[in-house]
Amino acid sequence: MAFPEDNLRKRKKVLRKKLLLWTTISLIIILLGINSIIPIIHQKRQIASLTKEIEEINQKNKVLMEEIKALKTDPTRIEDQARQIGMMRPGEKKVKFIPTPKGENK
């Protein structure tokens, strides 16, 4: 015949083993979870950074598209660009100013 104290000791021993098992399993799950969360956090930061970069590039594209449109349609802009590469209107003469060295005044 088993004494009540023996049953109580056996129950406590079984409970300790179960508690240790569940604690171990929980720790493993937590550690595995942390290892999978860190890359996700890194990816979210990278996505935010790339999204910002895309927005900046889209804004630059918009400005460049407006520039292209102006260069194709605005006569003043077209003439300015042509003059920058040395083109002139028929009958115009190009005048080039040569700076004098310092100290010479004529």
Long-range contacts (C-beta under 8 A, 24 or more apart in sequence): none
